[in-house]
Amino acid sequence: MDQKFKQDMEIGSTIRSLRMERHLTQEQVVSKLQLMDLDITRSIYSQIEGGTYSIRISVLVGLAKIFRVDFNTFFRNIQLPDTDQ
């Protein structure tokens, strides 16, 4: 599997888990993001959770505020590629 795609899937899965742990719908999260003046639709948010849309940093900042987590939380399941030459 392409490394970038796998990383997007992991971040999306983490975001979905955080949302569900807080008993929020996608629509509720999107509404909160829109109140922060972030231009996002439920369709795009769904694609982020599904790992088929790369998340913007501004949206990640908004989600960190909504979920009250630090940024490391979003990357907890990401493994860096081996850089040995």
C-alpha positions, -999 to 999 in steps of 0.1 A, spaced: 0 0 0 13 35 -8 29 50 23 11 84 19 -23 67 15 -16 44 45 -8 75 67 -39 93 55 -60 62 64 -44 60 99 -50 97 106 -86 94 93 -92 64 115 -78 82 146 -101 112 139 -131 90 135 -123 72 168 -119 106 186 -152 118 172 -171 86 182 -155 86 217 -171 120 222 -205 109 208 -204 135 180 -218 131 145 -198 142 115 -223 170 110 -217 183 146 -179 183 141 -183 201 107 -206 227 123 -180 234 150 -152 237 123 -174 260 103 -179 282 134 -141 285 134 -143 299 99 -129 268 83 -143 260 49 -152 223 51 -182 203 41 -195 171 56 -185 153 24 -149 164 27 -149 156 64 -161 121 56 -134 117 31 -108 128 57 -121 101 81 -120 76 52 -84 85 44 -92 96 8 -87 133 14 -55 148 28 -64 170 58 -53 207 59 -33 218 89 -59 244 97 -86 217 100 -62 196 121 -58 226 145 -96 230 147 -101 193 154 -74 194 182 -94 222 198 -128 204 194 -115 170 207 -92 187 233 -61 167 223 -26 176 213 -13 170 178 6 139 188 -27 122 192 -35 124 155 -2 107 146 -1 80 173 -5 51 148 18 65 121 50 47 115 78 67 99 93 51 68 127 35 72 153 60 62 183 37 62 202 41 29 
